[in-house]
Amino acid sequence: MAGDRKTPSGRERTFAHDELIVSKTDPKGRLTYVNDVFLTVSGYTESEVMGKPHSVIRHPEMPRCVFKLLWDTIADGREIFAYVNNMAKNGDNYWVFAHVTPNFDAAGQIIGVQVIKIDISRSRINPSDPIDTHRRVLDHPVNLTTLNPDRGIEKLVDCGVLADDAATAPGQGGSRDQPRRHTGDLGVHP
């Protein structure tokens, strides 16, 4: 399927604010379940994605370190929230706020991963102000939980997606930088 990968089209697609994209993977990140919204938004059929790596929808401009952080957090048995730019089969992109949680068996072993995504179209994203973006997502009608906006920003600073002063809250002496692109390939693809 990697050879079939389209280049980004530069067009954004959205989905209804009351819809959720749901997917599940095995511990290696291979898709085991996708809902109809996943299929509609991504443009793939169920037979095209089942058993394939979740990275089939990864937009090439998403820093790989975000996914390393995601998989390291899941491997520790913890949930994580992330802003993700996905790419549909035709090259269109779609921004989501993802809640990623490990699934455990009776013995406490991770047997899979569940991902629930809400639409955060470009109108909700302010790349120069990640804390404002986070607050807009928290106001989303399908708010998944109450989050600490600064904690997520600090994790992105740690993996090099944002400059160090981006994590400084307004009024505390720091300015916010534009997100910087991570150019290293960590080889982690959910």
Secondary structure, 3 states (H helix, E strand, C coil): CHHHCCCCCCCECCCCCCCCEEEEECCCCEEEEECHHHHHHHCCCHHHHCCCEHHHHECCCCCHHHHHHHHHHHHCCCCEEEEEEEECCCCCEEEEEEEEEEEECCCCCEEEEEEEEEECCHHHCCCCCHHHHHHHHHCCCCCCCCCCHHHHHHHHHHCCCCCHHHHCCCCCCCCCCCCCCCCCCCCCCC
